Amino acid sequence: METIKLSSQEKALIEIVRNLQFGEVRVIITDGKPIRVEEVKKSIKL
């Protein structure tokens, strides 16, 4: 199995996803690296 090295941004993204109890996140990627994560706070289904 090949070992993959993660950047600090990728490690932070994984931690955010692991700590999320439920919900949805949007990941913004620039030059192949995640630069921002937006957590969706509210969604109203009608």
FIKOLZA-1660 file (N, C-alpha, C; in steps of 0.1 Angstrom, whole numbers, plus 5000, padded with zeros to 4 digits):
% residues 46
   i   px   py   pz ch aa at
   1 5008 4988 5000  A  M  N
   1 5000 5000 5000  A  M CA
   1 5009 5012 5000  A  M  C
   2 5005 5022 4992  A  E  N
   2 5013 5034 4991  A  E CA
   2 5010 5044 5002  A  E  C
   3 5020 5050 5008  A  T  N
   3 5018 5060 5018  A  T CA
   3 5016 5074 5012  A  T  C
   4 5006 5081 5016  A  I  N
   4 5003 5094 5011  A  I CA
   4 5006 5105 5022  A  I  C
   5 5014 5115 5019  A  K  N
   5 5017 5125 5028  A  K CA
   5 5006 5136 5027  A  K  C
   6 5000 5141 5038  A  L  N
   6 4990 5151 5038  A  L CA
   6 4996 5164 5041  A  L  C
   7 4991 5175 5034  A  S  N
   7 4995 5188 5038  A  S CA
   7 4988 5192 5051  A  S  C
   8 4993 5203 5057  A  S  N
   8 4986 5208 5069  A  S CA
   8 4972 5212 5067  A  S  C
   9 4969 5217 5055  A  Q  N
   9 4955 5220 5052  A  Q CA
   9 4946 5208 5050  A  Q  C
  10 4952 5197 5044  A  E  N
  10 4945 5185 5043  A  E CA
  10 4942 5178 5057  A  E  C
  11 4952 5179 5066  A  K  N
  11 4950 5173 5079  A  K CA
  11 4939 5181 5087  A  K  C
  12 4939 5194 5085  A  A  N
  12 4929 5202 5092  A  A CA
  12 4915 5199 5087  A  A  C
  13 4914 5197 5073  A  L  N
  13 4901 5193 5067  A  L CA
  13 4896 5180 5073  A  L  C
  14 4905 5170 5074  A  I  N
  14 4901 5157 5080  A  I CA
  14 4897 5158 5094  A  I  C
  15 4903 5166 5102  A  E  N
  15 4899 5169 5116  A  E CA
  15 4886 5175 5117  A  E  C
  16 4883 5185 5108  A  I  N
  16 4870 5191 5108  A  I CA
  16 4859 5181 5105  A  I  C
  17 4861 5173 5095  A  V  N
  17 4851 5163 5091  A  V CA
  17 4849 5152 5103  A  V  C
  18 4860 5148 5109  A  R  N
  18 4859 5138 5120  A  R CA
  18 4851 5144 5132  A  R  C
  19 4853 5157 5134  A  N  N
  19 4846 5163 5146  A  N CA
  19 4832 5167 5143  A  N  C
  20 4828 5167 5131  A  L  N
  20 4814 5171 5127  A  L CA
  20 4804 5160 5132  A  L  C
  21 4795 5164 5140  A  Q  N
  21 4785 5154 5145  A  Q CA
  21 4775 5151 5134  A  Q  C
  22 4771 5161 5127  A  F  N
  22 4762 5159 5115  A  F CA
  22 4762 5172 5107  A  F  C
  23 4758 5172 5095  A  G  N
  23 4757 5184 5088  A  G CA
  23 4764 5183 5074  A  G  C
  24 4768 5194 5069  A  E  N
  24 4774 5195 5055  A  E CA
  24 4785 5205 5055  A  E  C
  25 4795 5202 5048  A  V  N
  25 4806 5212 5046  A  V CA
  25 4809 5214 5031  A  V  C
  26 4813 5226 5028  A  R  N
  26 4817 5229 5014  A  R CA
  26 4832 5232 5014  A  R  C
  27 4839 5225 5006  A  V  N
  27 4854 5227 5006  A  V CA
  27 4858 5235 4993  A  V  C
  28 4865 5246 4996  A  I  N
  28 4870 5254 4985  A  I CA
  28 4885 5250 4982  A  I  C
  29 4888 5247 4970  A  I  N
  29 4901 5242 4966  A  I CA
  29 4908 5252 4956  A  I  C
  30 4920 5255 4959  A  T  N
  30 4928 5263 4949  A  T CA
  30 4942 5256 4947  A  T  C
  31 4946 5255 4935  A  D  N
  31 4958 5249 4931  A  D CA
  31 4959 5235 4937  A  D  C
  32 4948 5227 4937  A  G  N
  32 4948 5214 4942  A  G CA
  32 4948 5212 4957  A  G  C
  33 4947 5223 4965  A  K  N
  33 4948 5222 4979  A  K CA
  33 4936 5228 4985  A  K  C
  34 4930 5223 4996  A  P  N
  34 4919 5229 5003  A  P CA
  34 4923 5242 5010  A  P  C
  35 4916 5253 5007  A  I  N
  35 4920 5265 5013  A  I CA
  35 4910 5270 5023  A  I  C
  36 4897 5266 5022  A  R  N
  36 4887 5270 5031  A  R CA
  36 4876 5260 5032  A  R  C
  37 4870 5258 5043  A  V  N
  37 4859 5249 5046  A  V CA
  37 4847 5258 5051  A  V  C
  38 4836 5257 5045  A  E  N
  38 4824 5264 5049  A  E CA
  38 4814 5253 5055  A  E  C
  39 4810 5255 5067  A  E  N
  39 4800 5246 5074  A  E CA
  39 4786 5252 5071  A  E  C
  40 4778 5244 5065  A  V  N
  40 4764 5249 5063  A  V CA
  40 4757 5248 5076  A  V  C
  41 4752 5259 5081  A  K  N
  41 4746 5260 5094  A  K CA
  41 4731 5258 5094  A  K  C
  42 4724 5262 5084  A  K  N
  42 4709 5261 5084  A  K CA
  42 4704 5258 5070  A  K  C
  43 4695 5248 5070  A  S  N
  43 4688 5245 5058  A  S CA
  43 4673 5243 5061  A  S  C
  44 4664 5249 5054  A  I  N
  44 4650 5248 5057  A  I CA
  44 4643 5240 5046  A  I  C
  45 4637 5229 5049  A  K  N
  45 4630 5221 5039  A  K CA
  45 4615 5224 5040  A  K  C
  46 4609 5228 5029  A  L  N
  46 4595 5232 5029  A  L CA
  46 4587 5221 5023  A  L  C
% end
